[in-house]
Amino acid sequence: MKIAFENPASSSASGGPLGALPEWNLSDLYAGIDDPKVQADLLKADADSIAFEKDFKGKLEDIAKTPAAGATLGAAVRRYEEIDDLMGRLVSFAGLVRAQNTTDPKRGKFYGDVIEKITGASSHLLFFTLELNRIDDTLIERALEDPIFGHYRPWVEDTRREKPYQLEDRIELLFHEKSVTGRGAWNRLFDETIADLRFEIDGERLSLEPTLTLLQDADEIKRAKAAGALAHVFKENLSTFALVTNVLAKDKEISDRWRGFEDIADSRHLANRVEREVVDALVEAVRASFPIISHRFYKMKAKWFGKERLEHWDRNAPLPKVEQRTIAWPEARETVLSAYAAFSPRMADIARQFFDKNWIDAPVRPGKASGAFAHPTVPSAHPYVLLNYMGKPRDVMTLAHELGHGVHQVLAAPNGALMAPTPLTLAETASVFGEMLTFRALLAKAAPAQRKAMLVQKVEDMINTVVRQIAFYTFERKLHTERKNGELTPEKICELWMSVQGESLGPAIHLGEGYETYWAYIGHFIHAPFYVYAYAFGDCLVNSLYAVYEKADSGFAERYLAMLAAGGTKHHSELLKPFGLDARDPSFWQTGLKLISSMIDEIEKLDKAV
C-alpha cells in the first residue's frame, strides 16, 4: 500500500485541507541575507566591542572604588547590553534563516560566517563579566545602591553566581573562540545530518518530521512501516551520531572539570537557577510514579487494542474506532486564541500578533528544521515561532505550547537583553500552561466519547513531557558518566538507552528490534545537555499552578502575567510565592503528578461508561 504524504506548503497554496499556512516575515530583523545592513551591523558590533574593551578593560576594580562607581558601572552595563542586543539580532536572524532550510549551502555559509564574526567581536567583551566578578562584594553592594547600576541587580547577582566556576581570562578567551570549531561545529554537523536523512516508505522518501508523524497515524501498517524506516536509517547513520555524542560528552567533561563542577548536570542547574536537590526531588518523584502513571496507562491502552503488549510504534497511536480528522489552520488559530482569551484578553491580544504580523512559519518543507520552537530573538524586535503543522490534534497543542513561549517572551522583553531571558525550567511554564488552557477549553465542550479520546491524548502528552523526559535525563546521566571511562560504542549507547526505556514505559510496551537506535535523533542531547528535565519541571509546575487557578476567586491571571513579565529577574521561589507554591517542598511535585494520575482515573471511569 502506498502511503501518500501531502506537503502542507503545496496543500495550502492550492486551497487544500489545511488552509493557507503562514510563513514568517523576517524583515523586522533584516530584509534578507544580502541586506547591506547585515554587514553594516556586523562591522558596528565589532567596532563597538573593541571600543568597549578599550574603555573598560582592566579598569573596573578601580572604577568600583570611586564615589561615582554605581553610575559609571551602570552606564557600562547599559553599553554592554546594547551591544548584546545588536549581536543577538544578527545571530537570531542567521539562525532563523538557516532553520528555514538547513540543507541550503548558501544559508549554511551565511549562518557560519555570522557566528564566526560575532564570536570574534564578542571576544572583546569577555573580560567584562570576569572583571566584574573579581570586584569585592562590599564594593559591588555599595555600587548597586545607585539606581543606574541597581537596575541591573538581578543580572549582576546571576553573573556573580558564575564566579566560582570562571577561569583565568586567557583560558576563557580560548574556550570562547574555539567554540566555533568545537561544540558549535558538532552541533551544526548533527543538524545538517538530521535534515539530510530520508526515510523510504512505499516509494515515498520522507524527511524526519512527516515520518515521525506517521507514528501517530490511525493505520497500524503505516505506523509499523514508519518505525521500521526510522530504525533502518538511524542504524545506517549510527556511527556518525555516536561520534557526535562522544565528542560533545567529552567536550562537556573537559569544561566541567576545568571549571570545577562536581556533578555532570551542575552547569545546567546553575544556568537554570535551580538547586540540585530540587531537580533530584523531581526525578525521584517522577520515577516513583512510573507504575501508577505510565505502566498503568499503557496496560489499559494495550487492552483497547486487544493486545497483551503494544509495539513501540503503537505507543502514541490514536484510539481504535475514533474518528481522526484534519484540523485546518483557521480552526487551530481560533481554538488557541479563544482559549487564551477566556483566561486573559491581554494574553490573547499578544498571541494574535503572531498570526497577524507573520511571526509564524508553519508549513513542512524539505530541509526545514524539525520540531517546533519559539525564538525570542532580542527585546528590540520580537519572537518568531517555527512549527511543522500537519493538521493533527497534537499540532494544535504544539501551536498553543509555542505561543505560550511567545507570549512569555513578549511580556519579558521590557527587562532588556540581559534580564529578559528566563531559565529553562520557568520558560517551559508559560508554554505548558498555554497548552493546558487550550486543552481544558476543548474538553469542556466534548461529548463523553470525545472526552475519553481527548483525555487519552492529553495523558499521552503528559507522559511524553514528564515520564519520558525524566527517562531521557536518566539516560543522559548514564551516558555522561560512562563517557568518563572512555569512548562509547554505538552498541553501548543503545544499551544505555534501552536500560531506561523499559523502566519508564513498563511491561505493556514491547521495545522491539530497532528501537535501540531512537536516541540518535533527539536534538536536546546535542544542543543542550540535561535540558530535558525542564519539561518535566514545567509540566508538574503548571499542574500545581492550574490547581491553584481552578480554586482562585480572582486576580490569578494578573498574577500569572506578572510572573511572566518578570523574565529572568526573579528566582523560582520568589515567582511561585504569590501562588502559595514552593518547588523545594516534596509535596509540590506530588501535586503535579497526582493530576496526571487523576486523569487516568477518569479515563478508567469513562471506559466503563462509554
Residue pairs with C-beta under 8 A, 6 or more apart in sequence:
1 202
1 221
2 202
2 203
2 204
3 201
3 202
3 204
3 214
3 222
3 225
4 204
5 204
5 206
5 210
5 214
6 16
7 363
7 364
7 365
8 16
8 18
8 21
8 362
8 363
8 364
8 389
8 390
8 391
9 21
9 363
9 364
9 365
10 16
11 17
11 18
12 18
12 19
12 20
12 21
12 329
12 363
13 20
17 326
17 328
17 391
18 326
18 328
18 329
18 389
18 390
18 391
19 328
19 329
19 330
20 329
21 329
21 362
21 363
21 389
22 329
22 355
22 358
22 360
22 361
22 362
23 358
23 361
23 362
23 363
24 96
24 358
24 359
24 360
24 361
24 384
24 385
24 386
25 357
25 358
25 359
26 93
26 96
26 97
26 384
28 381
28 382
29 89
29 92
29 93
29 96
29 377
29 381
30 37
30 38
30 93
31 37
33 97
33 106
33 107
33 110
38 90
38 93
38 114
41 86
41 89
41 90
42 90
42 114
42 117
42 118
42 121
44 86
45 83
45 86
45 87
45 90
45 117
45 118
45 121
46 117
46 120
46 121
46 124
48 79
48 82
48 83
48 86
49 83
49 121
49 122
49 123
49 124
49 125
50 121
50 124
52 76
52 79
52 80
52 83
52 124
52 125
52 128
53 124
53 125
53 127
55 76
56 63
56 76
56 127
56 128
56 131
57 127
57 131
58 127
58 131
60 73
60 76
60 128
60 131
60 132
60 134
60 135
61 131
61 134
61 135
63 69
63 72
63 73
63 76
64 73
64 135
64 136
64 139
64 140
64 143
65 139
66 72
69 139
69 142
69 143
69 146
69 149
70 142
70 143
70 144
70 145
70 146
70 147
70 148
70 149
70 150
71 146
71 148
71 149
73 132
73 143
73 146
73 149
74 146
74 147
74 148
74 149
74 150
74 151
74 152
75 148
76 128
77 149
77 152
77 155
77 156
77 418
78 148
80 125
80 128
80 418
81 416
81 417
81 418
82 417
83 125
84 125
84 417
84 418
85 378
85 379
85 380
85 416
85 417
87 118
87 121
87 122
88 377
88 378
88 417
89 377
89 378
89 380
89 381
90 114
90 118
91 114
91 115
91 118
92 375
92 377
92 378
92 381
93 114
93 377
94 110
94 111
94 114
94 115
95 111
95 375
96 375
96 377
96 384
96 386
97 107
97 110
97 111
98 104
98 107
98 108
98 110
98 111
98 369
99 361
99 368
99 369
99 386
100 107
100 361
100 365
100 367
100 368
100 369
101 107
101 365
101 366
101 367
101 368
102 108
102 191
102 192
102 194
102 195
102 367
102 368
102 369
103 192
103 195
103 196
103 366
103 367
104 367
108 188
108 192
111 188
112 188
115 180
115 184
116 180
119 176
119 177
119 179
119 180
120 177
122 176
123 173
123 176
123 177
126 169
126 172
126 173
126 176
127 169
129 159
129 162
129 166
130 166
130 169
130 172
132 140
132 156
132 159
132 160
133 159
133 160
133 162
133 163
133 166
140 156
140 160
143 149
144 150
144 153
144 156
149 156
152 418
152 419
154 419
154 568
154 569
154 570
155 418
155 419
155 568
158 273
158 568
161 270
161 273
162 270
164 260
165 259
165 260
165 261
165 267
165 270
166 172
166 259
167 175
167 258
167 259
171 258
175 255
182 251
183 248
183 251
186 244
186 247
186 248
186 251
186 526
187 248
187 526
187 527
189 240
189 244
190 241
190 244
190 523
190 526
190 527
191 369
191 523
193 237
193 240
193 241
193 244
194 208
194 370
194 521
194 523
195 207
195 208
195 367
195 368
195 369
195 370
197 207
197 208
197 233
197 237
198 205
198 206
198 207
198 233
199 205
199 206
199 207
199 208
199 211
199 226
199 229
199 230
199 232
199 233
200 206
200 229
201 211
201 214
201 222
201 225
201 226
201 229
202 225
206 214
206 229
207 364
207 366
207 367
207 368
207 370
208 370
208 521
209 364
209 368
209 370
209 371
209 388
210 364
210 390
211 226
211 229
211 230
212 226
212 230
212 370
213 390
213 392
214 222
214 223
214 225
214 226
215 223
215 226
215 227
215 313
215 315
215 316
215 317
216 223
216 316
216 317
216 318
216 392
216 394
217 223
217 226
217 317
218 317
218 318
218 324
220 314
220 317
223 313
223 314
223 317
224 311
224 313
226 313
227 311
227 312
227 313
227 514
227 515
228 514
230 514
230 517
230 518
230 521
231 513
231 514
231 515
231 517
231 518
232 514
234 241
234 514
234 517
234 518
234 520
234 521
235 514
235 517
237 520
238 490
238 494
238 517
238 520
239 490
241 490
241 520
241 521
242 488
242 489
242 490
242 493
244 526
245 479
245 488
245 493
245 525
245 526
246 483
246 487
246 488
248 526
248 529
249 479
249 480
249 483
249 488
249 529
250 483
250 487
252 264
252 267
252 480
252 529
253 264
253 480
253 483
253 484
255 267
256 264
256 266
256 267
259 267
261 267
261 270
263 269
263 276
264 477
264 480
264 481
264 530
265 276
265 279
265 473
265 476
265 477
265 529
265 530
266 276
268 528
268 529
268 530
268 531
269 275
269 276
269 279
271 423
271 424
272 423
272 424
272 425
272 534
273 423
273 425
273 571
273 572
274 423
274 425
274 537
274 572
274 583
275 584
277 584
278 583
278 584
279 533
279 537
281 584
281 586
281 589
282 470
282 533
282 536
282 537
282 540
282 589
283 470
283 473
283 474
283 533
285 540
285 586
285 589
285 590
285 593
286 466
286 467
286 470
286 536
286 540
286 589
286 593
287 470
287 474
287 503
287 504
289 467
289 593
289 596
289 597
290 467
290 503
290 504
290 506
291 506
292 597
293 463
293 466
293 467
293 593
293 596
293 597
293 600
294 463
294 467
294 504
294 505
294 506
295 505
295 506
295 507
295 508
296 600
297 459
297 460
297 463
297 600
297 603
298 310
298 315
298 505
298 506
298 508
298 509
299 506
299 507
299 508
300 600
300 603
300 604
300 607
301 310
301 456
301 508
302 308
302 309
302 310
302 508
304 319
304 320
304 607
305 314
305 317
305 320
307 314
308 508
309 507
309 508
309 509
309 510
310 317
310 508
310 509
310 510
311 509
311 510
311 512
312 509
312 510
312 511
312 512
312 515
315 460
315 505
315 509
316 460
316 464
318 324
318 453
318 457
319 452
319 453
319 456
322 449
322 453
326 391
326 392
327 335
327 391
327 392
327 393
327 395
327 396
328 391
329 362
329 389
329 391
332 389
332 391
332 395
332 396
332 399
333 355
333 399
335 396
335 400
335 438
335 441
335 442
336 351
336 396
336 399
336 400
336 403
336 434
336 438
337 348
337 351
337 352
337 355
338 348
338 441
339 400
339 437
339 438
339 440
339 441
339 442
340 347
340 348
340 351
340 403
340 407
340 434
340 437
340 438
341 347
341 348
342 437
342 441
343 437
343 557
344 557
344 560
344 561
346 561
347 407
347 557
347 561
350 406
350 407
350 410
350 411
351 403
351 406
351 407
353 359
353 382
353 410
354 360
354 383
354 385
354 403
354 406
357 382
359 382
359 383
359 384
359 385
359 406
360 384
360 385
360 386
360 387
361 368
361 384
361 385
361 386
361 387
362 387
362 388
362 389
363 388
363 389
364 388
364 389
364 390
368 386
368 388
369 386
370 388
370 523
371 388
371 523
372 385
372 386
372 387
372 388
372 398
372 401
372 402
373 385
373 386
373 402
373 405
374 383
374 384
374 385
374 386
374 402
374 403
374 405
374 406
374 409
374 431
375 383
375 384
375 385
375 386
376 383
376 409
376 412
376 413
376 420
376 421
377 383
377 384
378 417
379 413
379 414
379 415
379 416
379 417
379 420
380 417
382 409
382 410
382 413
383 405
383 406
383 409
383 410
385 402
385 403
385 405
385 406
386 402
387 395
387 398
387 399
387 402
388 395
389 395
389 399
393 457
394 457
394 461
396 438
397 435
397 438
397 439
397 461
400 434
400 435
400 437
400 438
400 439
401 431
401 432
401 434
401 435
402 431
403 434
404 430
404 431
404 432
404 433
404 434
404 435
405 427
405 430
405 431
405 434
407 430
407 434
407 564
408 422
408 427
408 429
408 430
408 431
408 564
409 420
411 561
411 564
411 565
411 567
412 420
412 421
412 422
412 564
412 565
412 566
412 567
412 568
413 420
413 567
414 420
414 565
415 565
415 566
415 567
415 568
415 569
419 567
419 568
419 569
420 567
420 568
421 567
421 568
422 567
422 568
423 568
423 572
424 528
424 531
424 534
425 533
425 534
425 537
425 538
425 541
425 572
426 538
426 572
426 575
427 534
427 538
428 534
428 535
428 537
428 538
428 539
428 541
429 538
429 541
429 542
429 545
429 563
430 564
431 538
432 465
432 535
432 538
432 539
432 541
432 542
433 542
433 545
433 546
433 560
435 461
436 542
436 543
436 546
439 454
439 458
442 454
443 451
443 454
443 455
443 458
446 454
448 606
448 609
448 610
449 610
451 606
452 603
452 606
452 607
452 610
455 599
455 602
455 603
455 606
456 603
458 599
459 596
459 599
459 600
459 603
462 539
462 596
462 599
463 596
465 535
465 536
465 538
465 539
466 535
466 536
466 539
466 540
466 592
466 593
466 596
467 504
467 505
468 504
469 532
469 533
469 535
469 536
470 504
470 532
470 533
470 536
471 500
471 501
471 503
471 504
471 505
472 500
472 522
472 524
472 525
472 532
473 530
473 532
473 533
473 536
474 500
474 504
475 496
475 497
475 499
475 500
475 519
476 525
476 529
476 530
476 532
477 530
478 496
478 499
478 500
479 488
479 493
479 496
479 525
480 529
482 488
482 492
482 496
488 496
493 519
494 516
494 517
494 519
495 516
497 516
497 518
497 519
498 511
498 515
498 516
501 511
501 515
502 509
502 511
505 511
519 525
524 531
524 532
537 583
539 592
540 588
540 589
540 591
540 592
540 593
541 576
541 581
541 583
541 592
542 592
543 591
543 592
543 593
543 595
543 596
544 581
544 588
544 591
544 592
545 560
545 579
545 581
546 595
547 591
547 595
548 556
548 579
548 580
548 581
549 556
549 560
559 578
559 579
562 578
563 575
563 578
566 575
572 583
573 582
573 583
573 584
576 582
576 583
581 588
582 588
583 589
